[in-house]
């Protein structure tokens, strides 16, 4: 029966050989999950023997990660904006950079006098519901509408809304972007698929082989869905139903193309590209006059 320290050393070696990122951190997270303890507990009790049941759980999870299944899917959750978000193969794993959408939505809501009157935010392509749930959790007076084309993704999003106590203030609609939705709430946020189709097959195996392709494929140049959403927003604007602001996540190399598309479709709006903490283009921001 190996000790905790021995089990960790063996796991780290296997993860490293498989090319998994951060093998030490990953091994600790897996073993802590198998034992139901904290990572700090593992350090304090490194010399303790690992019981057979925990070892079997650990080895099963380890094998999945060595096979390059994403750690978040193995654990069944991902940290996002201070929340534990349920994830599985039905949804894209939320990334840290997407937290920027939550910051922008909350800042826009603080400036809007219509908060509390109907829907305040629409999250387009909600996936796991991470953005919608985080916004609702940090703005308890507002209601959020979330759309996704995938019924499976919406099922996960509903679980997350329930998990974090905001289900009564969220509504989930199966829709192709904004199809079927008329007047828009004050704030629109969207993290749509923006990987160029030809680039999907060169992504790390954790992504290309496990995350849902429908949540990755952004068409030939990665901006197909962004342009479609901009056209839908432009249609609402032309009918006097525009939001106050819209924030669309984009790829780091897509800033100028996304900005040009927005300016062409929404000439009366103020459009800009916002950078993330790494200094990379990350969000297409669109402001409409009140």
Buried (B, 14 or more C-beta within 10 A) or exposed (E): EEBBBBBBBBBBEBBBEBEBEEBEEBBBBBBBBBBEBEEEBBEEBEEEBBEEEBBEBBBEBBEBBBBBBBBBBBBEBBEBBEBBBBBBBBBBBBEEBBBBBBBBBBEBBEEBEBBEEEBBBBBBBBBBBBBBBBBBBBBEEBBBBBBBBBEBBBBBBBBBBBBBEBBEBBBBBEBBBBEEBEEBBBBBBBBBBBBBBEBBEEEEBBBBEBBBEBBBBBBEBBBBBBBBBBBBBBEBBEEEEBBBBBBBBBBBEBBEBBBEBBBEBBEEBEBEBBEBEEEEBBBBBBBBEE
